[in-house]
């Protein structure tokens, strides 16, 4: 600032010198002395400007009116870009996702509201008939990657008026291998592994509930290479069962579960062939009888039209086969699954379930497929952008047989139609109709245990 003032003063002197000289009478010697003083002042200004130029980096760091940065701070500020902290990027995938190099964090959530109408013969003495509705799922959690191949997922869910742990695990991924530790799915079947917000119809196949498929705490490994996916794990029981005050501390059941998938692609056709096998020892849980039962397609009611009596079982073994595929907007899937219940001193009953479905995207999308399951499908043209979103139509046949040996639990033949509208990504509306035909139903219609029921269900679901 002082140098600038000197420069201004000298400039004013130079401008004013001629007029001042003309207004005053000075000697030749005095004029020479003034010129010498001006030359000296110019030299001082040049020296000050040189010093200011050499001090510019410190000024840039300290700022106007601030003290100069110490040498350490200047050295830190001048570090190369590679040594600086990585920048955090924010993207949008239904919710904010934060990422930095190989680390990521994403908030996850899910809302499902169901409503339904059950129409059964009037002689069925059960209050489940008529209209029902529920908040099927309210889920909140997060998932992320910590770096060095480690990741995690944590989700809790409000369902059936209780708080449950859903996917709650730690992962390690290295090349073709993925290791998972915590509460996760046991690779039971294709339909069970597909997310409940990406399924083709509102409810999974009847055998998945009847055979008590669920997430359990365990250690598993997956190997993925080309068309091959191999999954194997050792599991105990569900997180909720192990925290139960009554039997959680004494629950020592365990199972070995595995699944193999081949997923070749032939031209425009993606194929899926799968097989799974499961063996479980109930151990102390054998003190409590096992039951296998199923609702009439809807989850909004607690009535089970199919149900076995209590079975004194010590273990289970079951296995399944899978076949599915996509070609353009067309897709199809089918499964069969057998469950054998071990009864000491008695013959072991084997129960069976399966389904077959075919579907088509009326708006031209292709059902996504990755890592051995179907995933979500983004509309080609979203609602509000000149399009109507995607329309997905599915027809499914669903069969369940809980009769074998001396066990009578009933059989089900179900024909299901589903229409899914996805106006924008992450939001779906699901409308279903089902006709179910029972034999040996657990709830009689008067004296008749062979009859049919009709179901209409609809769902609004948000998943991010």
C-alpha positions in Angstrom: 0.0 0.0 0.0 2.9 2.4 0.8 4.5 1.8 -2.6 1.2 2.6 -4.3 0.9 5.9 -2.5 4.5 6.8 -3.5 3.7 6.1 -7.1 0.6 8.3 -7.0 2.5 11.1 -5.3 5.4 11.0 -7.9 2.9 11.0 -10.8 1.2 14.1 -9.3 4.5 15.8 -9.0 5.4 15.0 -12.6 2.1 16.3 -13.8 2.2 19.4 -11.6 5.9 20.2 -12.3 5.5 22.2 -15.6 2.7 24.4 -14.3 4.5 24.9 -11.0 7.7 25.7 -12.8 5.9 28.3 -14.9 4.4 29.9 -11.9 7.6 30.2 -10.0 10.9 31.6 -10.8 13.7 29.2 -9.8 17.4 29.0 -10.5 19.0 26.5 -12.8 20.7 24.8 -9.8 17.4 24.4 -7.9 15.8 22.8 -11.0 18.6 20.3 -11.3 18.2 19.4 -7.6 14.5 18.8 -8.0 15.1 16.5 -11.0 17.6 14.5 -8.9 15.1 14.1 -6.1 12.4 12.9 -8.6 14.9 10.3 -10.1 15.7 9.0 -6.6 12.0 8.6 -5.8 11.4 6.7 -9.0 14.2 4.3 -8.1 12.7 3.7 -4.7 9.3 2.9 -6.3 10.9 0.3 -8.6 12.6 -1.3 -5.7 9.3 -1.5 -3.8 7.5 -3.0 -6.8 10.1 -5.7 -7.1 9.7 -6.6 -3.4 5.9 -6.7 -3.8 6.2 -9.1 -6.8 8.4 -11.5 -4.9 5.9 -11.5 -1.9 2.8 -12.2 -4.1 2.4 -16.0 -3.2 2.3 -15.1 0.5 -0.3 -12.4 -0.1 -2.4 -14.9 -2.1 -2.3 -17.3 0.8 -2.8 -14.9 3.7 -5.4 -12.7 2.0 -5.9 -9.0 2.4 -5.4 -7.8 5.9 -4.3 -11.3 7.1 -0.9 -12.2 8.4 1.4 -14.1 6.1 1.1 -17.9 6.2 4.0 -19.7 7.9 6.3 -21.8 5.8 4.6 -25.1 6.7 1.2 -23.7 5.5 2.8 -22.5 2.3 4.3 -25.9 1.7 1.0 -27.6 2.3 -0.8 -25.3 -0.1 1.8 -26.0 -2.8 1.5 -29.8 -2.6 0.8 -31.6 -6.0 -2.9 -32.5 -6.7 -2.2 -36.2 -6.3 -1.6 -35.7 -2.6 -4.8 -33.8 -2.0 -7.8 -35.5 -0.3 -10.2 -37.2 -2.9 -13.3 -35.2 -3.8 -16.6 -36.5 -2.7 -19.1 -36.9 -5.6 -22.9 -36.9 -5.1 -25.2 -38.6 -7.5 -28.9 -39.5 -7.5 -30.2 -43.0 -7.6 -33.6 -42.6 -6.1 -31.8 -41.1 -3.1 -28.4 -39.3 -2.7 -25.4 -41.5 -3.2 -22.0 -40.3 -2.0 -18.8 -41.7 -3.5 -15.1 -41.1 -3.2 -12.7 -43.4 -5.1 -13.8 -46.9 -4.1 -15.9 -45.8 -1.1 -19.6 -45.3 -1.4 -22.7 -44.6 0.8 -26.3 -44.7 -0.2 -29.5 -44.3 1.8 -32.1 -47.0 1.1 -35.8 -47.1 1.7 -39.0 -48.9 0.7 -42.7 -48.3 1.1 -45.4 -50.8 0.2 -49.1 -50.3 0.7 -51.4 -53.2 -0.1 -55.2 -53.5 -0.4 -57.2 -56.5 -1.4 -60.6 -58.1 -1.8 -61.1 -61.8 -1.0 -64.3 -63.5 -2.3 -64.9 -67.0 -0.9 -68.0 -69.2 -0.6 -70.4 -67.8 1.9 -70.3 -71.1 3.9 -66.6 -70.4 4.7 -66.8 -69.3 8.3 -63.8 -67.0 8.4 -63.7 -63.2 8.9 -61.0 -62.8 6.3 -63.6 -62.4 3.6 -64.1 -59.0 2.0 -61.8 -56.0 2.0 -58.5 -55.7 3.8 -55.4 -53.5 3.6 -52.1 -53.0 5.3 -48.8 -51.2 5.3 -47.0 -54.2 4.0 -43.4 -52.9 4.3 -41.8 -49.8 5.6 -38.1 -50.2 5.3 -35.1 -47.9 5.9 -31.4 -48.5 5.8 -28.2 -47.9 4.0 -25.5 -49.7 2.0 -22.0 -48.8 1.1 -18.5 -49.7 0.3 -15.7 -49.0 2.7 -12.7 -49.5 0.4 -10.2 -52.4 0.0 -13.1 -54.7 -1.1 -15.2 -54.4 2.1 -18.9 -53.3 2.0 -22.0 -53.5 4.1 -25.8 -53.3 4.1 -28.1 -52.5 7.0 -31.9 -52.5 6.7 -34.7 -52.6 9.3 -38.3 -53.1 8.4 -41.7 -52.4 10.0 -43.9 -55.3 9.0 -46.7 -57.1 10.8 -46.5 -54.5 13.6 -43.0 -55.4 14.5 -39.5 -54.2 13.7 -37.4 -56.8 11.9 -33.9 -57.0 10.7 -33.8 -57.6 6.9 -30.5 -57.5 5.0 -27.9 -56.9 7.7 -24.4 -58.0 6.7 -20.8 -57.3 5.9 -19.2 -58.2 2.5 -15.8 -58.7 1.1 -15.4 -58.8 -2.7 -12.2 -59.8 -4.5 -12.3 -60.4 -8.2 -14.8 -63.2 -8.9 -15.4 -63.9 -5.2 -17.9 -62.4 -2.8 -18.0 -63.3 0.9 -21.0 -62.3 3.0 -21.3 -62.5 6.8 -24.6 -61.6 8.5 -28.4 -61.9 8.1 -29.0 -62.6 4.4 -30.9 -65.0 2.0 -29.9 -68.6 1.7 -30.1 -69.0 -2.1 -33.4 -71.0 -1.8 -35.0 -70.2 -5.1 -35.1 -67.7 -8.0 -38.5 -66.3 -7.0 -37.4 -65.9 -3.3 -34.2 -64.1 -4.3 -36.0 -61.6 -6.6 -36.7 -58.4 -4.7 -40.3 -57.9 -3.6 -40.4 -54.6 -5.6 -39.1 -56.1 -8.8 -41.2 -59.3 -8.9 -43.7 -59.8 -11.8 -46.7 -60.3 -9.5 -47.5 -59.0 -5.9 -46.7 -62.2 -4.0 -44.0 -64.9 -4.5 -44.7 -68.5 -5.3 -46.8 -70.3 -2.6 -44.1 -72.8 -1.8 -41.6 -70.1 -0.7 -43.8 -69.1 2.2 -45.2 -72.6 2.9 -41.6 -74.0 3.2 -40.6 -71.1 5.6 -38.0 -69.5 3.4 -36.4 -66.6 5.2 -33.1 -64.7 5.7 -30.8 -66.3 8.3 -27.5 -65.4 9.9 -24.6 -67.1 8.2 -21.4 -67.1 6.3 -21.5 -67.6 2.6 -19.4 -67.3 -0.5 -20.2 -66.7 -4.2 -18.1 -67.3 -7.2 -19.0 -65.6 -10.5 -17.2 -66.3 -13.8 -18.7 -66.0 -17.2 -22.0 -67.8 -17.3 -21.4 -69.6 -14.0 -22.6 -68.5 -10.6 -22.0 -70.8 -7.6 -23.2 -70.0 -4.1 -22.6 -71.9 -0.8 -23.2 -71.0 2.8 -23.5 -72.2 6.4 -26.5 -70.7 8.3 -28.0 -70.7 11.7 -31.4 -69.1 12.2 -33.0 -65.7 11.4 -31.7 -62.6 13.4 -35.2 -62.2 14.9 -35.3 -65.8 16.1 -31.8 -65.6 17.7 -32.8 -62.4 19.6 -36.0 -64.0 21.0 -36.1 -64.1 24.8 -37.6 -67.5 24.9 -35.4 -69.6 22.7 -32.8 -67.3 21.2 -29.9 -68.3 23.5 -30.7 -72.0 23.1 -31.3 -72.0 19.4 -28.5 -74.1 17.8 -30.2 -75.1 14.5 -28.0 -74.8 11.4 -28.2 -75.5 7.7 -26.0 -75.9 4.7 -27.4 -74.2 1.5 -26.1 -74.0 -2.0 -27.1 -72.9 -5.5 -25.6 -73.1 -9.0 -26.7 -71.1 -12.0 -25.8 -71.2 -15.6 -26.8 -68.1 -17.6 -25.8 -68.4 -21.2 -26.8 -65.7 -23.7 -27.7 -66.9 -27.3 -28.1 -64.0 -29.6 -30.8 -61.8 -28.1 -32.0 -64.5 -25.7 -30.8 -64.6 -22.1 -31.3 -68.0 -20.5 -31.2 -69.1 -16.9 -30.7 -72.6 -15.5 -30.5 -73.1 -11.8 -30.5 -75.8 -9.1 -30.4 -75.5 -5.3 -30.0 -77.9 -2.4 -30.5 -77.4 1.3 -30.1 -79.5 4.5 -31.1 -78.3 8.0 -30.7 -79.8 11.4 -33.3 -78.3 13.8 -31.4 -79.5 17.0 -33.2 -77.9 20.0 -35.8 -76.4 17.7 -37.1 -80.0 17.3 -38.8 -79.5 20.7 -41.3 -77.3 18.9 -43.5 -78.9 16.2 -43.1 -77.7 12.7 -46.0 -76.5 10.4 -46.2 -75.7 6.7 -49.0 -73.4 5.6 -50.0 -70.7 3.2 -52.4 -67.7 2.8 -54.7 -67.4 -0.1 -52.2 -65.4 -2.2 -52.8 -62.2 -0.1 -50.7 -61.0 2.8 -53.3 -58.6 4.1 -55.1 -61.5 5.9 -53.7 -64.0 8.4 -56.0 -66.9 7.4 -54.3 -70.0 6.0 -56.5 -72.0 3.7 -53.7 -74.6 3.4 -52.0 -75.9 6.6 -50.5 -79.1 7.8 -51.0 -80.3 11.3 -48.1 -80.0 13.7 -45.2 -82.3 12.8 -42.6 -83.6 15.2 -39.6 -83.0 12.9 -35.9 -83.1 13.6 -34.7 -81.7 10.3 -35.4 -80.8 6.7 -33.9 -81.4 3.3 -35.1 -79.7 0.1 -34.0 -79.0 -3.4 -35.2 -77.1 -6.4 -34.8 -76.5 -10.1 -35.1 -73.2 -12.0 -35.6 -72.2 -15.6 -36.0 -68.7 -16.9 -35.2 -66.3 -19.7 -35.7 -63.1 -21.6 -35.9 -62.1 -25.3 -36.7 -58.5 -26.0 -39.9 -57.5 -24.1 -40.8 -61.2 -23.5 -39.8 -63.1 -20.4 -40.6 -66.4 -18.7 -39.7 -68.3 -15.5 -40.6 -71.6 -13.9 -39.5 -73.5 -10.8 -40.1 -76.8 -8.9 -39.2 -77.4 -5.3 -39.4 -80.5 -3.0 -39.2 -80.4 0.8 -38.7 -83.5 2.9 -39.4 -83.4 6.6 -37.5 -85.8 8.8 -39.6 -87.6 11.4 -37.9 -90.1 13.8 -39.6 -93.4 13.9 -42.1 -92.4 11.1 -42.1 -92.1 7.4 -40.8 -88.8 6.0 -43.4 -86.8 4.1 -42.3 -84.8 1.0 -44.2 -81.7 0.0 -44.0 -80.1 -3.4 -44.5 -76.7 -5.0 -43.8 -74.9 -8.3 -44.9 -72.2 -10.7 -44.7 -71.3 -14.4 -45.1 -67.8 -15.7 -44.8 -65.8 -19.0 -44.8 -62.0 -19.3 -44.5 -59.2 -21.7 -43.6 -55.5 -21.6 -46.4 -53.8 -23.6 -44.2 -50.7 -23.8 -41.1 -52.5 -25.2 -38.7 -52.7 -22.2 -36.6 -55.8 -21.5 -36.7 -57.3 -18.0 -33.3 -56.8 -16.5 -31.2 -59.8 -15.4 -28.0 -59.9 -13.4 -26.1 -62.2 -11.0 -28.7 -65.0 -11.3 -31.9 -63.0 -10.6 -34.3 -60.6 -12.3 -33.9 -57.0 -11.3 -35.7 -53.7 -11.7 -36.6 -52.3 -15.2 -36.4 -48.6 -16.0 -39.1 -47.3 -18.4 -38.0 -46.4 -21.9 -39.9 -43.1 -21.7 -41.0 -42.0 -18.2 -44.4 -40.5 -17.4 -44.2 -36.7 -17.7 -41.5 -36.8 -20.4 -43.9 -37.4 -23.2 -44.3 -41.1 -22.3 -46.5 -43.2 -20.0 -43.8 -45.2 -18.3 -43.7 -49.0 -18.6 -46.6 -51.6 -18.6 -45.8 -55.1 -17.7 -48.3 -58.0 -18.1 -47.8 -61.4 -16.5 -49.7 -64.7 -16.4 -48.7 -67.2 -13.8 -49.8 -70.7 -12.7 -48.9 -71.6 -9.1 -49.1 -75.0 -7.5 -48.7 -76.3 -3.9 -49.2 -79.8 -2.5 -49.0 -80.3 1.3 -50.4 -83.8 1.2 -48.1 -86.8 1.7 -47.9 -90.0 3.7 -50.3 -89.5 6.7 -50.1 -85.7 6.5 -53.0 -83.8 4.9 -52.4 -80.1 4.5 -54.3 -79.5 1.2 -53.4 -78.6 -2.4 -53.7 -75.4 -4.3 -54.0 -74.7 -8.0 -53.8 -70.9 -8.7 -54.1 -68.9 -11.9 -52.8 -65.3 -11.5 -52.8 -62.3 -13.8 -50.6 -59.3 -12.9 -50.3 -55.8 -14.4 -47.5 -53.5 -13.3 -47.3 -49.9 -14.2 -44.0 -48.1 -13.6 -44.5 -44.4 -14.4 -41.0 -43.4 -13.3 -38.0 -45.3 -12.0 -38.3 -46.5 -8.4 -42.1 -46.2 -8.3 -44.6 -49.0 -9.3 -48.3 -49.7 -9.1 -49.3 -53.4 -9.1 -52.8 -54.8 -9.9 -53.4 -58.6 -9.6 -56.3 -61.0 -10.0 -56.1 -64.6 -8.8 -58.4 -67.6 -8.9 -57.4 -70.3 -6.4 -58.8 -73.8 -6.3 -58.3 -75.9 -3.1 -58.7 -79.5 -2.3 -58.5 -80.7 1.4 -58.6 -77.1 2.5 -57.8 -76.5 6.2 -60.9 -74.3 6.5 -64.0 -76.0 5.2 -66.9 -74.4 3.3 -69.6 -75.9 5.4 -68.7 -79.6 5.1 -66.9 -79.1 1.8 -63.1 -78.9 1.7 -62.8 -78.6 -2.1 -63.8 -75.2 -3.4 -62.4 -72.0 -5.0 -61.8 -68.4 -4.0 -61.2 -65.3 -6.0 -58.7 -62.5 -5.1 -58.2 -59.0 -6.3 -55.1 -57.1 -5.0 -53.4 -53.9 -5.6 -50.2 -52.3 -4.4 -48.4 -49.0 -4.5 -44.6 -49.3 -3.9 -41.7 -47.0 -3.7 -38.2 -48.4 -3.6 -34.9 -46.4 -3.6 
